[in-house]
């Protein structure tokens, strides 16, 4: 993974084209959320790409929390601002907050560790729709709108016991679902491993919008559409 292939940077700040953001989602994260398609009417830069760029620039801290405040469009210039020793934010030209980062503990700038950790996390994250959200929606008897599927990355946190990590990996440990009317959120808890040893934990939170009663035919259609994006990209 050569991260600089997926963004550009100049005196105005960071920028992501639709092509860069979409390729990162598909090629690195394996994420085929329609929000990241180049031709999507409602397009946004993947939160995992913002996460990856942040780690590359500021290192991997033992404790980190990423809170996403809104969807980032293509071509929007973004700047990092260091609020305090432990707080960063990523803002657009109007000072609108797009991403808030809290970081504590020791910090590693080891490029190999950061690259491996980033790759493993975004691959784990990219599998969430088919492997986690679809079974959960079926279990809860609800689903998102198949004609306008809207799943929004809200927050991710990690808590590492140490940073001398080799062969990092992530495993899902628990899921918590909260549904209220047409809105809901899902919290996915995971453990972080160095080889076979657990060295930390984390949590990812996703917002679901346009929730409706579960319909198997509509769910099948949505899943087939998602898999179709995968096949089209790999063709």
Legacy VTK file of the C-alpha trace (Angstrom):
# vtk DataFile Version 3.0
C-alpha trace
ASCII
DATASET POLYDATA
POINTS 235 float
0.000 0.000 0.000
1.439 3.366 -1.044
-0.805 5.763 0.841
0.277 8.852 -1.105
-1.466 7.358 -4.160
-4.791 8.052 -2.452
-4.518 11.753 -1.613
-2.746 14.922 -2.683
-1.325 17.652 -0.456
-0.232 21.234 -1.071
-0.233 24.532 0.797
-4.057 24.500 0.853
-4.095 21.156 2.644
-5.124 17.577 1.932
-7.414 16.724 -0.952
-9.035 13.514 -2.117
-10.387 13.017 -5.607
-13.311 10.687 -6.193
-11.024 8.282 -7.975
-8.467 8.222 -5.140
-11.053 7.768 -2.414
-13.001 5.137 -4.324
-9.889 3.127 -5.185
-8.778 3.143 -1.547
-12.172 1.867 -0.427
-12.215 -0.941 -2.984
-8.540 -1.888 -3.358
-7.305 -1.457 0.222
-10.350 -1.780 2.481
-12.462 -4.077 0.319
-15.325 -1.654 1.055
-18.027 -1.436 -1.620
-20.351 0.990 0.143
-22.130 2.883 -2.692
-21.279 6.173 -0.932
-17.696 5.628 -2.123
-18.497 4.966 -5.772
-16.974 7.539 -8.111
-20.336 8.297 -9.726
-22.349 8.409 -6.475
-24.680 11.401 -6.219
-24.102 11.423 -2.463
-20.352 10.779 -2.339
-18.026 10.796 0.657
-14.379 10.039 1.325
-14.053 6.820 3.380
-13.461 7.386 7.074
-10.855 4.624 6.912
-8.811 6.735 4.493
-8.854 9.693 6.913
-7.805 7.267 9.661
-4.934 5.957 7.539
-3.622 9.424 6.664
-3.794 10.511 10.317
-1.707 7.540 11.479
0.837 8.122 8.714
1.249 11.761 9.746
0.982 11.613 13.529
1.873 8.040 14.433
0.071 5.269 16.300
-0.729 6.104 19.924
-1.632 3.512 22.530
-5.047 5.067 23.029
-6.818 6.810 20.155
-10.384 7.865 19.468
-11.565 9.081 16.047
-14.917 10.907 15.919
-16.314 11.753 12.483
-18.439 14.901 12.370
-19.636 14.871 8.785
-19.104 13.459 5.329
-16.060 14.743 3.431
-16.621 15.432 -0.254
-14.154 15.126 -3.101
-11.755 17.999 -3.690
-12.405 19.597 -0.285
-9.135 21.025 1.119
-8.554 19.875 4.692
-6.099 20.983 7.362
-5.000 19.346 10.614
-5.083 21.578 13.694
-3.387 20.607 16.942
-5.754 21.759 19.689
-3.734 20.401 22.612
-1.044 17.794 23.143
-3.753 15.141 23.106
-6.277 16.571 20.641
-6.228 17.007 16.877
-8.931 17.980 14.483
-9.273 17.933 10.718
-11.172 20.921 9.348
-12.229 22.273 5.968
-11.701 25.787 4.607
-14.639 27.132 6.611
-13.193 25.702 9.847
-15.924 23.065 9.891
-14.810 20.091 11.943
-14.691 16.854 9.925
-12.707 14.624 12.263
-11.744 14.882 15.927
-8.820 12.775 17.195
-7.917 12.122 20.816
-4.594 10.395 21.551
-2.873 9.326 24.744
0.024 7.165 25.872
3.191 6.252 24.021
3.463 6.897 20.288
5.096 4.796 17.580
6.261 6.282 14.279
7.526 2.937 12.998
6.466 3.025 9.350
6.244 -0.768 9.023
4.030 -1.116 12.101
1.795 1.772 11.032
1.432 0.398 7.511
0.636 -3.137 8.742
-1.724 -1.937 11.474
-3.556 0.372 9.073
-3.910 -2.335 6.445
-5.270 -4.889 8.913
-7.730 -2.415 10.412
-9.184 -1.137 7.148
-9.495 -4.698 5.811
-11.401 -5.642 8.972
-13.530 -2.524 8.654
-14.301 -3.154 4.981
-15.829 -6.552 5.799
-18.343 -5.110 8.247
-21.299 -4.833 5.867
-21.619 -8.410 4.635
-20.137 -10.188 7.639
-21.592 -8.105 10.478
-24.353 -5.683 9.484
-26.359 -7.968 7.203
-26.642 -10.794 9.812
-27.419 -8.235 12.538
-30.216 -6.588 10.555
-31.736 -9.990 9.831
-31.533 -10.871 13.524
-33.145 -7.578 14.593
-35.886 -7.764 11.940
-34.936 -4.412 10.394
-32.941 -3.170 7.424
-31.719 0.006 5.772
-33.316 1.366 2.601
-32.111 -0.932 -0.226
-32.564 1.846 -2.805
-30.518 4.335 -0.804
-28.414 2.374 1.671
-26.966 4.784 4.212
-24.400 3.490 6.686
-22.270 6.222 8.264
-18.973 5.814 10.113
-19.347 7.653 13.450
-16.467 6.714 15.721
-13.578 4.317 16.248
-11.392 3.836 19.309
-8.387 1.665 20.120
-6.667 0.899 23.413
-3.314 -0.894 23.122
-1.384 -2.365 26.032
1.894 -1.896 24.180
3.286 -0.862 20.802
5.897 -3.565 20.118
3.397 -5.335 17.872
4.252 -7.890 15.206
1.855 -9.328 12.640
-1.123 -7.253 13.872
-4.633 -8.587 13.425
-8.169 -7.814 14.591
-11.018 -10.089 15.619
-14.634 -9.184 16.259
-15.619 -9.942 19.872
-19.104 -8.444 20.327
-21.813 -6.352 18.700
-24.365 -4.025 20.308
-27.363 -2.733 18.355
-29.645 0.184 19.239
-32.656 0.867 17.022
-34.953 3.873 17.485
-37.543 4.350 14.769
-35.866 5.023 11.429
-32.438 5.491 12.989
-30.047 3.200 14.781
-26.445 2.507 15.528
-24.242 -0.558 15.769
-21.163 -0.859 17.983
-18.637 -3.477 16.937
-16.099 -4.442 19.569
-12.872 -6.138 18.584
-9.614 -7.341 20.075
-6.194 -6.485 18.693
-3.524 -9.141 18.463
0.216 -9.333 18.006
0.609 -12.761 16.463
-1.601 -14.950 18.675
-1.423 -12.699 21.762
-4.142 -10.162 22.592
-2.525 -6.739 23.086
-5.529 -4.441 23.095
-9.143 -3.776 22.246
-11.207 -1.379 20.215
-14.661 -0.400 19.090
-16.193 0.888 15.876
-19.562 2.644 15.798
-21.722 2.915 12.696
-24.955 4.875 12.215
-27.803 3.327 10.217
-30.365 5.559 8.513
-33.644 4.924 6.709
-34.416 1.870 8.819
-37.512 -0.131 7.885
-39.030 -3.519 8.514
-36.917 -6.427 7.311
-37.812 -7.860 3.927
-35.817 -10.849 2.698
-36.321 -10.081 -1.001
-35.122 -6.474 -0.525
-32.190 -7.646 1.565
-31.218 -10.170 -1.098
-31.361 -7.424 -3.711
-29.138 -5.130 -1.641
-26.604 -7.891 -0.966
-26.558 -8.895 -4.643
-25.970 -5.267 -5.615
-23.065 -5.013 -3.163
-21.526 -8.258 -4.435
-22.054 -6.991 -7.964
-19.850 -3.977 -7.190
-17.172 -6.371 -5.922
-17.310 -8.505 -9.049
-17.299 -5.534 -11.378
-14.201 -4.124 -9.693
-12.308 -7.414 -9.804
-13.252 -8.156 -13.422
LINES 1 236
235 0 1 2 3 4 5 6 7 8 9 10 11 12 13 14 15 16 17 18 19 20 21 22 23 24 25 26 27 28 29 30 31 32 33 34 35 36 37 38 39 40 41 42 43 44 45 46 47 48 49 50 51 52 53 54 55 56 57 58 59 60 61 62 63 64 65 66 67 68 69 70 71 72 73 74 75 76 77 78 79 80 81 82 83 84 85 86 87 88 89 90 91 92 93 94 95 96 97 98 99 100 101 102 103 104 105 106 107 108 109 110 111 112 113 114 115 116 117 118 119 120 121 122 123 124 125 126 127 128 129 130 131 132 133 134 135 136 137 138 139 140 141 142 143 144 145 146 147 148 149 150 151 152 153 154 155 156 157 158 159 160 161 162 163 164 165 166 167 168 169 170 171 172 173 174 175 176 177 178 179 180 181 182 183 184 185 186 187 188 189 190 191 192 193 194 195 196 197 198 199 200 201 202 203 204 205 206 207 208 209 210 211 212 213 214 215 216 217 218 219 220 221 222 223 224 225 226 227 228 229 230 231 232 233 234
